[in-house]
Amino acid sequence: MVHHTLDPIYDEFSEILILGSMPSIKSRKLGFYYSHPQNRFFKVLASVYNEPIPISKKEKINFLKKHHIALFDVLKSCDIDKSKDSSIKNIKVNNFNNILKNSKITKIFTTGKKAFELYEKYCYKDTLIHAVYLPSTSAANISYSLEKLIESYKKIKY
């Protein structure tokens, strides 16, 4: 059983929430979201907002807060083989009430099909905000080029 160990990133000005499924092994080890060196999440967001790619944890948090983006994950715990979403089972979902109550979030996006499916199945009934699917920025998602990811992620600005 793997337990989610990262705090949500948000503040009272957050307007959108981006949810993954569960942090990867590398992200859990490094203590921050999308920390695998091949993950394209922050590269994609930087391009969407036409800004330099944030590198340090502090730069990433400042970038997210500047653009009113909150980050968290759908799952609180699960059984998972390495970091493969396709292997996820025995799930417990996170509660989003505090984040939603203490922010201005009106839109929720998910990174990857599994996060989208899990959120819609288990979390929508509590939040009453449907998620918008975004493709995974993982290097394992080879069907999406960087350009295609950037184009898909532009919807978070509107």
C-alpha positions as CSV (number, residue, x, y, z in Angstrom):
1,M,0.0,0.0,0.0
2,V,1.4,3.4,-1.0
3,H,0.3,6.5,0.9
4,H,0.2,10.0,-0.5
5,T,2.8,12.0,1.4
6,L,2.7,15.4,-0.3
7,D,0.7,18.4,1.0
8,P,-1.6,20.1,-1.5
9,I,-0.3,23.3,-3.1
10,Y,-2.9,26.0,-3.0
11,D,-3.8,29.3,-1.4
12,E,-6.9,31.4,-1.0
13,F,-6.4,32.8,-4.5
14,S,-6.2,29.5,-6.3
15,E,-8.8,29.3,-9.1
16,I,-8.0,26.0,-10.7
17,L,-7.0,22.6,-9.3
18,I,-4.9,20.2,-11.3
19,L,-5.0,16.6,-10.0
20,G,-2.8,13.7,-10.8
21,S,-3.6,10.2,-9.7
22,M,-0.7,9.4,-7.2
23,P,2.8,10.9,-7.1
24,S,5.4,8.8,-8.8
25,I,8.2,7.0,-6.9
26,K,10.6,9.8,-7.8
27,S,8.1,12.6,-6.8
28,R,7.5,10.9,-3.4
29,K,11.3,10.5,-2.9
30,L,12.0,14.1,-3.8
31,G,9.0,15.4,-1.9
32,F,7.3,17.4,-4.8
33,Y,4.9,16.9,-7.6
34,Y,6.0,15.9,-11.1
35,S,9.7,15.6,-10.0
36,H,10.8,12.9,-12.4
37,P,13.4,14.6,-14.6
38,Q,11.6,13.4,-17.7
39,N,8.1,14.6,-16.7
40,R,7.1,17.5,-18.8
41,F,4.5,19.1,-16.5
42,F,6.4,22.3,-15.5
43,K,7.9,22.6,-19.0
44,V,4.3,22.5,-20.4
45,L,2.9,25.0,-17.9
46,A,5.8,27.4,-18.4
47,S,5.2,27.4,-22.2
48,V,1.4,27.9,-21.7
49,Y,2.1,31.0,-19.6
50,N,5.1,32.1,-21.7
51,E,7.5,32.1,-18.7
52,P,10.9,30.4,-17.8
53,I,10.6,26.9,-16.6
54,P,10.6,26.9,-12.8
55,I,13.4,24.6,-11.5
56,S,13.5,24.6,-7.7
57,K,10.6,23.6,-5.4
58,K,10.3,27.3,-4.3
59,E,10.2,28.5,-7.9
60,K,7.5,25.9,-8.8
61,I,5.4,26.9,-5.8
62,N,5.7,30.6,-6.7
63,F,4.9,29.9,-10.3
64,L,1.7,27.9,-9.4
65,K,0.5,30.6,-6.9
66,K,1.2,33.4,-9.4
67,H,-1.1,31.7,-11.9
68,H,-3.7,30.7,-9.2
69,I,-3.1,27.0,-9.8
70,A,-3.5,24.4,-7.0
71,L,-1.9,21.0,-7.2
72,F,-2.9,17.8,-5.5
73,D,-3.8,14.2,-6.4
74,V,-7.0,12.1,-6.5
75,L,-5.6,9.3,-4.4
76,K,-4.8,9.2,-0.7
77,S,-3.6,5.6,-0.9
78,C,-3.5,2.7,-3.2
79,D,-1.7,-0.4,-4.3
80,I,0.4,0.4,-7.3
81,D,3.2,-1.3,-9.2
82,K,6.1,1.2,-9.4
83,S,4.5,4.3,-10.8
84,K,2.1,2.6,-13.4
85,D,-1.4,4.1,-13.2
86,S,-2.7,1.0,-15.0
87,S,-1.8,-1.1,-12.0
88,I,-3.7,1.0,-9.4
89,K,-6.2,-0.9,-7.1
90,N,-7.4,-0.8,-3.5
91,I,-7.9,2.9,-3.6
92,K,-8.8,5.5,-1.0
93,V,-9.4,9.0,-2.4
94,N,-8.4,12.4,-1.0
95,N,-10.9,14.8,0.4
96,F,-11.0,18.1,-1.4
97,N,-13.4,20.0,0.9
98,N,-10.7,22.1,2.7
99,I,-9.1,23.1,-0.5
100,L,-12.4,24.1,-2.2
101,K,-13.6,25.8,0.9
102,N,-10.4,27.9,1.4
103,S,-9.8,28.9,-2.2
104,K,-11.6,30.3,-5.3
105,I,-11.4,27.0,-7.3
106,T,-14.1,26.6,-9.8
107,K,-12.4,24.4,-12.3
108,I,-10.7,21.0,-11.9
109,F,-8.4,19.4,-14.4
110,T,-6.8,16.0,-14.2
111,T,-3.5,14.8,-15.7
112,G,-4.1,11.5,-17.3
113,K,-6.9,9.1,-18.0
114,K,-6.7,7.2,-14.7
115,A,-6.9,10.4,-12.6
116,F,-9.9,11.6,-14.7
117,E,-11.7,8.2,-14.3
118,L,-11.0,8.0,-10.6
119,Y,-12.0,11.6,-9.9
120,E,-15.3,11.4,-11.8
121,K,-16.2,8.0,-10.3
122,Y,-15.3,8.7,-6.6
123,C,-14.9,12.5,-6.1
124,Y,-17.4,14.4,-8.3
125,K,-20.3,13.5,-6.1
126,D,-18.7,15.4,-3.2
127,T,-17.3,18.4,-5.2
128,L,-20.0,18.8,-7.8
129,I,-17.4,20.1,-10.2
130,H,-16.8,17.9,-13.2
131,A,-13.1,17.5,-14.1
132,V,-11.6,18.3,-17.5
133,Y,-9.2,15.7,-18.8
134,L,-5.7,16.7,-19.7
135,P,-3.2,14.2,-21.1
136,S,-0.4,12.9,-18.9
137,T,2.9,14.8,-19.0
138,S,4.8,11.6,-18.1
139,A,7.6,10.6,-20.4
140,A,5.7,7.3,-20.6
141,N,3.0,9.1,-22.6
142,I,4.9,8.9,-25.8
143,S,1.9,9.5,-28.0
144,Y,1.9,13.2,-26.9
145,S,4.7,15.4,-28.2
146,L,5.6,18.4,-26.1
147,E,3.9,20.6,-28.7
148,K,0.7,18.6,-28.5
149,L,0.8,18.7,-24.6
150,I,1.2,22.5,-24.7
151,E,-1.8,22.8,-27.0
152,S,-3.9,20.6,-24.8
153,Y,-2.9,22.5,-21.6
154,K,-3.8,25.9,-23.0
155,K,-7.4,25.2,-21.9
156,I,-6.5,25.8,-18.3
157,K,-6.2,29.6,-19.1
158,Y,-9.8,29.9,-20.1
